[in-house]
Amino acid sequence: MSKSLAEHAGAKTGARRKGAGLADEQETAEYIGDLVRQLEKLAATHGLVKLEYLLAACREEAQEIMAGVGVRP
Protein backbone atom coordinates (compact mmCIF):
# COMPACT_ATOMS: atom_id res chain seq x y z
CA MET A 1 0.00 0.00 0.00
CA SER A 2 1.23 3.50 -0.78
CA LYS A 3 2.29 5.95 1.86
CA SER A 4 0.20 9.02 2.45
CA LEU A 5 1.62 12.37 1.39
CA ALA A 6 2.34 13.25 5.04
CA GLU A 7 4.14 9.93 5.61
CA HIS A 8 6.05 10.29 2.36
CA ALA A 9 7.18 13.83 3.19
CA GLY A 10 8.03 12.88 6.77
CA ALA A 11 10.13 9.94 5.64
CA LYS A 12 12.01 12.14 3.19
CA THR A 13 12.80 14.88 5.68
CA GLY A 14 13.43 12.47 8.52
CA ALA A 15 11.15 14.43 10.82
CA ARG A 16 7.61 15.60 10.94
CA ARG A 17 6.96 19.21 10.01
CA LYS A 18 5.68 21.56 12.68
CA GLY A 19 1.92 21.75 12.77
CA ALA A 20 -0.19 20.30 10.03
CA GLY A 21 1.76 21.91 7.18
CA LEU A 22 1.67 20.29 3.80
CA ALA A 23 4.61 19.08 1.79
CA ASP A 24 6.39 21.48 -0.55
CA GLU A 25 6.18 21.29 -4.36
CA GLN A 26 9.08 18.89 -4.76
CA GLU A 27 7.86 16.51 -2.05
CA THR A 28 4.38 16.60 -3.53
CA ALA A 29 5.77 15.90 -7.01
CA GLU A 30 7.76 12.97 -5.62
CA TYR A 31 4.63 11.49 -4.03
CA ILE A 32 2.58 11.96 -7.20
CA GLY A 33 5.43 10.51 -9.27
CA ASP A 34 5.46 7.38 -7.10
CA LEU A 35 1.71 6.93 -7.48
CA VAL A 36 1.80 7.56 -11.23
CA ARG A 37 4.68 5.08 -11.64
CA GLN A 38 2.50 2.38 -10.04
CA LEU A 39 -0.43 3.28 -12.29
CA GLU A 40 1.85 3.28 -15.33
CA LYS A 41 3.00 -0.28 -14.52
CA LEU A 42 -0.60 -1.37 -14.06
CA ALA A 43 -1.59 0.13 -17.41
CA ALA A 44 1.36 -1.59 -19.11
CA THR A 45 0.43 -4.94 -17.55
CA HIS A 46 -3.03 -4.73 -19.08
CA GLY A 47 -2.01 -3.35 -22.46
CA LEU A 48 -3.55 0.08 -21.93
CA VAL A 49 -1.08 1.80 -24.22
CA LYS A 50 -2.63 5.26 -24.32
CA LEU A 51 -3.00 5.40 -20.53
CA GLU A 52 0.56 4.15 -20.12
CA TYR A 53 1.79 6.91 -22.45
CA LEU A 54 -0.16 9.64 -20.63
CA LEU A 55 0.97 8.39 -17.23
CA ALA A 56 4.59 8.36 -18.44
CA ALA A 57 4.20 12.03 -19.38
CA CYS A 58 2.86 12.76 -15.89
CA ARG A 59 5.76 10.87 -14.30
CA GLU A 60 8.27 12.83 -16.38
CA GLU A 61 6.65 16.10 -15.33
CA ALA A 62 6.90 15.06 -11.68
CA GLN A 63 10.58 14.16 -12.17
CA GLU A 64 11.26 17.60 -13.68
CA ILE A 65 9.64 19.29 -10.70
CA MET A 66 11.65 17.11 -8.31
CA ALA A 67 14.82 18.13 -10.16
CA GLY A 68 13.89 21.79 -9.84
CA VAL A 69 13.12 22.27 -13.54
CA GLY A 70 10.17 24.59 -14.04
CA VAL A 71 9.54 25.11 -10.33
CA ARG A 72 8.05 28.48 -9.59
CA PRO A 73 10.35 30.84 -7.63
Sequence and secondary structure as in RCSB ss.txt:
>XXXX:A:sequence
MSKSLAEHAGAKTGARRKGAGLADEQETAEYIGDLVRQLEKLAATHGLVKLEYLLAACREEAQEIMAGVGVRP
>XXXX:A:secstr
    HHHHHHHHHSS  STT    HHHHHHHHHHHHHHHHHHHHHTT HHHHHHHHHHHHHHHHHHTTTT   
